[in-house]
């Protein structure tokens, strides 16, 4: 039985929710905190889907304290996750966090629990990430490595780290903070790309919560632990997703899962900048490709209208 609390973020996808819940059920956490967003009034049938997703939680059949934080109205990805995790960390000091599309390998829970205990009192370590987009990285001689790149597809953290979170990234407007982040990243291209995202986040042009935590980590020169093998498969790519709408040609969709490298073989505390750059390049190239695809689709639609 898992002693570490698990936070489960759900919405309107009961099938995905059931698959991830099945893995949580195997781990049997003593405490399960469930955060759910409300349905959108202009989406026919969504209320029933949200209800079906919440009904999955009724399947808890082990010795478990279940706490729920269900929104009556739709708050959106940005504010629902932000307020939901505020609530989670008001209840517990640390937690393993899964969204309804992040399917974990069973070893993910033990991996996170051990590292939460190991680095509980080291404030420079701010998160533990289960997703490794390289799938394997230096796994023959270490169980994990340190990065400054936060990945929210299956992760864990502490209240002490979440206390630095500000969904509005207000400190981004401080020139001193910007300079510190740039110096910490030590790469002009990466800083430029992050700066564009943080600027959009500050202007509330992004319906997402995770960049604000990435900002908190960078602002505080925090390190995130990443497993040397991939522990999470994102099963949420599809038409009903908020951000991962298409898996066509997307190499991070449905990645294979592996077992965590246990017993743990720790690396040095220093950041693995080679891995961080490789993951950055992969993620940002995918993001750029997606932008091109959206523009092409828009152009094609406009051309079809003109032609007709």
FENBEL-V497171 format. One record per run of one state. SS is the DSSP state (hx for helix, st for strand, lp for the rest). FROM is the first residue (numbers start at 1). TO is the last residue. Records with the same first field share a line. If there is no record, write none. Layout:
BEGIN
SS=FROM-TO, FROM-TO
END
This chain:
BEGIN
lp=1-1, 3-5, 11-13, 28-28, 30-30, 37-45, 60-64, 71-75, 92-93, 100-101, 105-106, 119-124, 130-135, 137-143, 148-154, 163-169, 174-174, 186-187, 203-209, 220-222, 228-228, 230-231, 235-270, 272-272, 308-308
st=2-2, 6-10, 29-29, 31-36, 65-70, 94-99, 102-104, 125-129, 136-136, 144-147, 155-158, 223-227, 229-229, 232-234, 271-271
hx=14-27, 46-59, 76-91, 107-118, 159-162, 170-173, 175-185, 188-202, 210-219, 273-307
END
